[in-house]
Amino acid sequence: MVKYLSADEAALLIKDGDTLGISALGLSGWPDEIGLALQNRFINTGHPLNLVLRQGSKTGDSKEKGTNRFAQEGMVKTWIAAHTGGAAKMIKLATENKVAMHCLPQGVVVNLWREIAAKRPGIITKVGLGTFIDPRIDSGCMNDAAKDSGTELVELISISGEEYLFYKGFSINAAIIRGTSADENGNISMEREGHISEALALAQATKNTGGIVIAQVEFVVNNGTLKPKDVRVPGIFVDYIVKATNKDGCWQTENSYYNPAFSGEERVPFSKTASMELDYKKVIARRCSMELKKGMTVNLGVGLPANISTVVAEEATADSIFITTEGGVIGGIPATCPEFGNHYNPDAMIDHGSMFDFYDGGGLDITFLGLAEADFHGNVNVSKYGGVITGPGGLINICQNTKSIVFCGKFTVDAALEIENGELKILKDGEHKKFVNEIEQITFSGKNASDNDKSVLYVTERAVFKLINGKMALIEVAPGVDIQKDVLEKMEFKPVISEELKLMDNKIFEAAWGELKHIVG
């Protein structure tokens, strides 16, 4: 029978050395009142220490909340995540080798809960082959502490002569999850959440490996109040419930306590969701959106790719395509950072793991993803750049079987740019090159993409490249740009120059565009 207790009492249940599972995306699903109680307990007593922390998505607000709560030296021994975003203080500990940091693909992390719950040994998949996850490269190790730990999370295996990766299952001592409401029997609903998350799978995995499940909710209701179909985590999978005492511990996103448009309880006109000034980000988003066709099922990645949703909204084409983000939201218009992963006017929400089943199975027509570094062979790095650990998020899963892949980003890191009279003006170029001879970490394998005949584009504000026969080829340049001075001299390698090299469409550099509706429709 579920027991209600305070956050401070719940914090006492986590023991030294426990493996602690988390289900959250940003602050959606993050039980901050419990996290704060754990932080305070460690500061005051030195316990719990040497935790093994496992999470999928970025979890935090880049300030105090989320896994930043655990950024106390000695509290966490090992951190296993897909994305470390929002947890700058934890990243600092990992960079200083005070925490052993491992990263795995996001779809693997969230679906391992399901495999563990069913007492299956783990996940066998091709996801991660040829990337830094591959044991022949880095085995997902992000720092020396991870490499020295002796922890093996993934194995290379062969089935019928084909290579696969085997991601091992494990036991969970405790899980902390969050919902909106709980009844007296511990049944949990998520009516005010922007995601369904992987809370159910995590709770089942924890219970079936002998651990405890602690849930934070904002409201407590009488038995019989919740509709059975609204219950996302049944009470039989929950041991303890903490009713939050302050709404500050129940934020829906990193930017706001609660927006009913994100939870599907209210609809807003697309014209009011967002707008963009004409700058390099809008140019990139417009050029990317030219790859869209009517009826496509689309994925947008975090960061610059999310701006494509704003362009789609501005061009009034939102009903012509189906935009998804990895947390499990389908349709509508995705919000940009710091609320990325939430959608205005979503059509549907499915659990996190089911979305990655769809991605892994090749359900997407096209995906748009970020680009931190790229090399001549089309390899891309987004997971560890300049020594800063971010992790791959869902990129590795998403790329594996998607038909068409578009990476997008600024051409050089620190460039000062201006759009004027339908042309790109480079006021001052960046010193840090992104198209380099050797990237710091392979998050996306150009070789694997070429071997599987994928369409891969690399879109920047001044040039567009395409992966052709395993090599980076320059296919477009922006109006106003000097190919030699502004493009080739700002790359460490010389790309193949396409015989059909052309100017990027000058209309995307103008204040009014109006072309996307025609392209999509």
ABEGO torsion letter per residue (X at the ends): XBBBBBAAAAAAABBBGBBBBBBBBEABGBBAAAAAAAAAAAAAAGOBBGBBBBBBBBBEAGBABEAAAABBBGABABBBBABABGBAAAAAAAAAGABBBBBBBAAAAAAAAAAAAAGBAEBBBABGBGBAABAABAGGBABAAAAAAGBBABBBBBBGGBBBBBBBBBBBABBBBBBABBBAAGBBBAAABABAEAAAAAAAAAAAAGBBBBBBBABBBBBGABBAAABABBAAABABBBBBABAAAABABAABABBAAAAGABBBBAAAABBBBBBAAAAAAAAAAAABBBGBBBBBBBEAAAAAAAAAAAAGAAAABBBBBAAGBBEEBBBBOAABGBBBGBABBBBAAAAAAAAAAGABABBBBBBABBBAAGBBBAABBGGBBAEAEAAAAAAAABABBBBBBBABAABBBBBBGGBBBBABBBABBABBABBABBABBAAAAAAAGBBBBBBBAABBBBBBGGBBBBABBBBGBBAAAAAAAABABBBBBBAABBBBBAAAABABBGAAAAAAX
